[in-house]
Amino acid sequence: MGISSSPYKFALRNFAWTDLHFMNPNEESPLMTSSSNLVDRLEVAIAPLREELLAHPIYKNIRSVEELKFFMEQHVFAVWDFMSLLKRLQQHAAGCQLPWVPPFDVTVARFINEIVLGEECDEDGAGGYLSHFQLYLEAMADISADRQEVEKLITSLQAGEEFDLVWPTISKLETTSDFVKTTMSVALHGKIHEVAASFCYGREEVIPDMFSRLVPVIKGSGLSVDRFLYYLERHIELDGDEHGALARRLVEHLIGDSEEKLTEAIRAAEEAIRARIELWNGVADQIAKSKLSARFSQDSVSRETA
């Protein structure tokens, strides 16, 4: 696939680059030159994996409340660990240390803070504000999905326990565990351009396309899950129109014109997408096993009553 046929089309809302006090309005933004070309190459490199992720059968296989419960009880950990990537970027770029000092780059700080605002305290659809994680927990409660394990994780972390000690005590699929370990590894130990690439291409840029495949299946199944649909559609709106484009600009900025950083960013993006594919594989296998078990039980009852 050539760059001209890249699947990546980004719509960025009106962002006044020339409003930044240190930029001359007659100058071309440095983010739009050589670094943009490198990001084009990154996107071409990861396109096959991205297409594999978007072709996953999981999006068509969630047609009942029980199947949605399986999905949400695992996916909720991905909703949670997302914020560790974002907070790592905010710590790096947005002057979060005490005593406060100005951000090293106002442009990058603005990118990150725009995304944090939407993810951490978004409109909740009912006149108030919630983080997307809290919104997801509400959607789980609506269908009586089990929140015990994720709430145990949060309670333990709030009490000051270390993640590496708490995580093995949480009941989850192995593929879910591996997904979160991948996220936390890059969030805690990755170079900042690797974190940005994982955040952008493993999350913000691809989420609208993933969720756009899931929404019509959920609606077509007649499930009464308004809160979950609001969560999905809100992400499609924000990540498709705003956050994805901001994240891409951030990757451009952090890679600059470095071939070495480009290679590392490609590796980080591919690792994030592969981890997502395996997460979906685990959930899909669990749903398939549940269906098989249910059919076996039904057949057994039928034989006993025949």
Buried (B, 14 or more C-beta within 10 A) or exposed (E): EEEEEEEBEBEEEEBEBEEEEEBEEEEEBBBEEBBBBBBBBBBBBBBEBBEEBBEBEBBEBBBBBBBBBBBBBBBBBBBBBBBBBBBBBBEBBBBEEEEEEEBEBBBBBBBBBBBBEBBBBBBBBEEEEBBBBBBBBBBBEBBEBBBEBBEBBBEBBEEEBEBEEBBEEBEBBEBBBBBBBBBBEBBEEBBBBBBBBBBBBBBBBBBBBBBBBBBEBBEEBEBEBEBBBBBBBBBBEBBBBBBBBBBBBBBBBBBBEBEEBBEBBBBBBBBBBBBBBBBBBBBBEBBEEBBEEEEEEEEEEEEEEE
